[in-house]
């Protein structure tokens, strides 16, 4: 679901710009794919580790694009 959310964020009319927005959306996709691989492998430590990276990807975008975040 997170990977698809990143893809949807890159599509019009959601895409805010062609630079930072796209990079941040791709970061969400990349970290979600790592989480999926860890979950499929039942790698609890790997999933725990990537959780912070997912949060960081979301926070970075929210801080830049979400007014009054």
N, CA and C of each residue as an Amber inpcrd file, in Angstrom:
protein
   207
   0.8180000  -1.1850000   0.0000000   0.0000000   0.0000000   0.0000000
   0.8680000   1.2570000   0.0000000   1.9640000   1.2180000   0.7600000
   2.8420000   2.3930000   0.7910000   3.5170000   2.6330000  -0.5510000
   3.9140000   1.5470000  -1.2060000   4.5260000   1.6950000  -2.5280000
   3.5380000   2.3240000  -3.4980000   2.3180000   1.8550000  -3.4750000
   1.2960000   2.4170000  -4.3660000   0.9920000   3.8650000  -3.9970000
   1.0160000   4.1870000  -2.7100000   0.7990000   5.5810000  -2.2900000
   1.8750000   6.4780000  -2.8950000   3.1190000   6.0210000  -2.8660000
   4.1930000   6.8000000  -3.4840000   3.9680000   6.9940000  -4.9690000
   3.5310000   5.9370000  -5.6470000   3.2230000   6.0490000  -7.0790000
   2.1020000   7.0470000  -7.3280000   1.0600000   6.9810000  -6.5280000
  -0.0700000   7.8910000  -6.7030000   0.3260000   9.3390000  -6.4470000
   1.2370000   9.5500000  -5.4980000   1.6970000  10.9100000  -5.2130000
   2.4590000  11.5240000  -6.3870000   2.9860000  10.6770000  -7.2520000
   3.7540000  11.1670000  -8.4000000   2.8650000  11.4940000  -9.6030000
   1.5830000  11.1810000  -9.4930000   0.6750000  11.3960000 -10.6190000
  -0.0730000  12.7160000 -10.4760000  -0.4310000  13.2780000 -11.6160000
  -1.2570000  14.4730000 -11.6350000  -2.6460000  14.1000000 -11.1450000
  -3.3100000  14.8940000 -10.3950000  -3.0120000  16.2550000  -9.9690000
  -2.2870000  16.3350000  -8.6290000  -1.8680000  15.2220000  -8.0620000
  -1.2380000  15.2440000  -6.7380000   0.1710000  15.8040000  -6.7620000
   0.9150000  15.5610000  -7.8360000   2.3110000  15.9850000  -7.9080000
   2.4090000  17.5010000  -7.8130000   3.1320000  17.9620000  -6.8150000
   3.2670000  19.4050000  -6.5720000   4.3320000  20.0270000  -7.4580000
   5.4140000  19.2990000  -7.7030000   6.4820000  19.7960000  -8.5660000
   7.2660000  18.6080000  -9.1010000   8.1650000  18.8680000 -10.0090000
   8.9220000  17.7880000 -10.6350000  10.2640000  17.5300000  -9.9850000
  10.5320000  18.1760000  -8.8550000  11.8370000  18.0450000  -8.2370000
  11.7450000  17.3520000  -6.8840000  11.6830000  18.1030000  -5.8260000
  11.6730000  17.5490000  -4.4740000  10.4920000  16.6160000  -4.2370000
   9.3340000  16.9850000  -4.7170000   8.1460000  16.1530000  -4.5250000
   8.3810000  14.7520000  -5.0780000   8.9260000  14.7000000  -6.2860000
   9.1760000  13.4060000  -6.9220000  10.2370000  12.6120000  -6.1620000
  11.2760000  13.2770000  -5.7040000  12.3310000  12.6020000  -4.9450000
  11.7800000  12.0560000  -3.6300000  10.9400000  12.8320000  -2.9740000
  10.3710000  12.3860000  -1.7040000   9.3800000  11.2500000  -1.9160000
   8.6240000  11.3010000  -2.9820000   7.7030000  10.2160000  -3.3050000
   8.4820000   8.9420000  -3.6130000   9.5860000   9.0800000  -4.3330000
  10.4190000   7.9170000  -4.6480000  11.0410000   7.3480000  -3.3810000
  11.4070000   8.2070000  -2.4330000  11.9540000   7.7240000  -1.1620000
  10.9240000   6.8800000  -0.4200000   9.6610000   7.2740000  -0.4680000
   8.5980000   6.4760000   0.1440000   8.4920000   5.1160000  -0.5400000
   8.5400000   5.1120000  -1.8510000   8.4750000   3.8590000  -2.6090000
   9.6530000   2.9550000  -2.2450000  10.8360000   3.5220000  -2.2180000
  12.0390000   2.7330000  -1.9540000  12.0050000   2.1110000  -0.5620000
  11.6250000   2.8890000   0.4370000  11.5950000   2.3500000   1.7970000
  10.4530000   1.3470000   1.9600000   9.3480000   1.5680000   1.2870000
   8.2390000   0.6150000   1.3530000   8.6380000  -0.7250000   0.7430000
   9.4200000  -0.6870000  -0.3220000   9.8810000  -1.9360000  -0.9390000
  10.8150000  -2.7010000   0.0000000  11.6560000  -1.9800000   0.7210000
  12.5360000  -2.6260000   1.7070000  11.6900000  -3.2780000   2.7990000
  10.6710000  -2.5700000   3.2530000   9.7780000  -3.1070000   4.2840000
   9.0470000  -4.3520000   3.7820000   8.5950000  -4.3220000   2.5510000
   7.9070000  -5.4820000   1.9850000   8.8280000  -6.7030000   1.9460000
  10.0600000  -6.5020000   1.4850000  11.0130000  -7.6220000   1.4340000
  11.2960000  -8.1600000   2.8370000  11.4240000  -7.2760000   3.8060000
  11.6720000  -7.7190000   5.1860000  10.4690000  -8.4950000   5.7220000
   9.2630000  -8.0140000   5.4360000   8.0570000  -8.6990000   5.9080000
   7.9270000 -10.0780000   5.2610000   8.1720000 -10.1480000   3.9770000
   8.0870000 -11.4320000   3.2790000   9.1100000 -12.4360000   3.8170000
  10.2700000 -11.9310000   4.2300000  11.3180000 -12.7970000   4.7710000
  11.1350000 -13.0530000   6.2680000  10.0750000 -12.4550000   6.8190000
   9.8230000 -12.5570000   8.2620000  11.0330000 -12.0750000   9.0670000
  11.6470000 -11.0140000   8.5400000  12.8260000 -10.4080000   9.1530000
  12.3670000  -9.2820000  10.0780000  12.1580000  -9.6100000  11.3210000
  11.6260000  -8.6400000  12.2860000  12.5840000  -7.4740000  12.4730000
  13.8670000  -7.7600000  12.6080000  14.8450000  -6.6850000  12.7960000
  14.8960000  -5.7590000  11.5800000  14.8590000  -6.3480000  10.3990000
  14.8650000  -5.5340000   9.1820000  13.6380000  -4.6630000   9.0750000
  12.5040000  -5.2080000   9.4320000  11.2660000  -4.4360000   9.3910000
  11.2910000  -3.3250000  10.4280000  11.7850000  -3.6340000  11.6010000
  11.9070000  -2.6230000  12.6490000  12.8360000  -1.5000000  12.2010000
  13.9710000  -1.8460000  11.5910000  14.9410000  -0.8500000  11.1390000
  14.3740000   0.0700000  10.0620000  13.6260000  -0.4770000   9.1270000
  13.1160000   0.3420000   8.0280000  11.9500000   1.2320000   8.4670000
  11.3300000   0.8980000   9.5810000  10.2180000   1.7200000  10.0710000
  10.6120000   3.1710000  10.2720000  11.7830000   3.4040000  10.8130000
  12.2650000   4.7670000  11.0040000  12.5120000   5.4800000   9.6900000
  12.9720000   4.7330000   8.7060000  13.2080000   5.3340000   7.3850000
  11.9030000   5.6950000   6.6980000  10.8760000   4.8840000   6.8990000
   9.5570000   5.2090000   6.3500000   9.0270000   6.4780000   7.0110000
   9.1460000   6.5440000   8.3350000   8.7000000   7.7240000   9.0650000
   9.4510000   8.9730000   8.5870000  10.7310000   8.8490000   8.3750000
  11.5410000   9.9710000   7.8960000  11.0890000  10.4310000   6.5110000
  10.8080000   9.4820000   5.6240000  10.3350000   9.8290000   4.2770000
   9.0280000  10.6130000   4.3520000   8.1270000  10.1730000   5.2160000
   6.8460000  10.8630000   5.3690000   7.0430000  12.2420000   5.9920000
   7.8080000  12.2980000   7.0670000   8.0250000  13.5620000   7.7840000
   8.6720000  14.6150000   6.8910000   9.6730000  14.2120000   6.1160000
  10.3530000  15.1750000   5.2390000   9.3780000  15.8460000   4.2840000
   8.5030000  15.0590000   3.7120000   7.5240000  15.6000000   2.7650000
   6.4840000  16.4580000   3.4830000   5.9790000  15.9560000   4.5960000
   4.9590000  16.6980000   5.3280000   5.4830000  18.0550000   5.7740000
   6.7160000  18.0990000   6.2530000   7.2970000  19.3600000   6.7200000
   7.4150000  20.3740000   5.5910000   7.6950000  19.9070000   4.3970000
   7.8600000  20.8280000   3.2650000   6.5340000  21.2150000   2.6130000
   5.6200000  20.2870000   2.5030000   4.4290000  20.5230000   1.6750000
   3.1060000  20.6380000   2.4460000   3.0930000  20.3230000   3.6950000
   1.8460000  20.3630000   4.4610000   1.8440000  21.6190000   5.3360000
   1.0700000  22.6280000   4.9690000   1.0560000  23.8740000   5.7470000
   0.6640000  23.6120000   7.2070000   1.3670000  24.2730000   8.1110000
   1.0920000  24.1900000   9.5650000   1.2570000  22.7920000  10.1120000
   2.0950000  21.9720000   9.4960000   2.3160000  20.6060000   9.9740000
   3.0170000  20.6190000  11.3170000
